[in-house]
Amino acid sequence: MDLADLYRDLHQHPELGFAETRTAAVAARELRAAGFEVTEGVGGTGVVGVLRNGDGPTALLRADMDALPVEEKTGLPYASTVVVDGTPVAHACGHDVHVTCLVGAARALSADRSSWSGTVLAVCQPAEEIGGGAEAMVADGLFERFGRPDVVLGQHVAPIPAGVIGLRPGPAFAAADSVRVTLHGRGGHGSRPEAAVDPVVMAASVVLRLQTVVARETAATDTVVVTVGAMRAGTVANIIPDDAELLLSIRTYDPDVRARTLATVERIVLGEATASGAPKPPEIVVETSYPAAVNDPEAADRTRPALASAVPIVVDPGPVTGSEDVGVFATAAGVPLVYWLLGGADPGTFAGATSLDEIRARVADLPANHSPLFAPVVDPTLDLGTAALTAAARAWLPVT
């Protein structure tokens, strides 16, 4: 199966985190066909392929496999129509691109073993979107069973022009914390609010007050994002409910800023509940959490020329407020991480752009990752992503 067909197949059959059974089977099949020793079921649905080629270091190449609970609206002939328990599922983040490019790199490295020496660890990771996949694979003995790498390499497709790679030394992707807040009121009839404690009003006050975390409690030199992605309360118009629920997404780079932000969120939630006369304290639960992805500066410098040999343009995109758990692998192994953005937007969209500001404006107009309209172009994204990952691996696996 060529890479384009493989990609379209994966795109049409998305699976949610820790349920990527079909995706994992496809990845395992393709890695075996490329000559890798393959183990399935690592950390749940994870797949690990090992290709040994003489003495030398070990490079871990990582791709995440899971999709999102999003209804695809691209209109593509290979668009997802998958629905799981009433929830539409789609590859709205591009992990199908990541798996396809990893398979492409595995094929290229296996076919040309004279150009490198050492060991390639091809890791197809589950459950990146819910923040537990990398930790699950590490906890399942990833490095004890398959060896400790000398570097962790990977990429994330993004709505920047195909033919451009974004490589940022230092903090590259933000830390992520998903927080569930349950506010307790006292329900009653909608006609007699004075006899109730309205959790909807309480929740609305919390949402507005949370905007001050960034606007009034974060220094201009720090970066913090606080998003309330969901607010749930009540069933009908004339009943004041007992409870309201908020789902928060928090992004930071600095560990101290992260701790301060979480403490500020807790203070605001508790304060608003007290001010509203809540009958009992709110529940504040950090459900998923993973640290910032930090690219080792020296390792990034070593990898950059290899990426530049494979893709026309390599730039520093600045820190990305999106988050990634790929750094968990590097931290657990005690080795450098090099993780970059892979352009996946139609280059024709940027024809005639004469300045960086104009390019950024056009990027801003494109559907971004997690949008139901997000759709990387197949050509040349897959070939360039394969070439980039292959070249990066060779940079760390010199012929001895």
Buried (B, 14 or more C-beta within 10 A) or exposed (E): EEBBEBBBBBBBBBBBBBBBBBBBEBBBBBBEBBBBEBBBEBBBBBBBBBBBBEEBBBBBBBBBBBBBBBBBBBEEEBBBEBEEEEEBBBBBBBBBBBBBBBBBBBBBBBEEBEBBBBBBBBBBBBBBBBBBBBBBBBEBEBBEEBBBBBBBBBBBBBBBBBBBBBBBBEBBBBBBBBBBBBBBBBBBEEEEEEEBBBBBBBBBBBBEBBEEBBEEBBEEEBBBBBEBEEBEBBEEEEEBBBBBBBBBBBBBBBEEBBEBBBEBBBEBBBEBBEEBEBEEEBEBEBEBBBBBBBBBEEBBEBBBEBBBBBBEEBBEBEBBBBBBBBBBBBBBBEBBBBBBBBBBBBBEBBEEBEEEEEBEEBBEEBBBBBBBEBBBBBEBBBBBBBBBBBBBBBBBBEEE
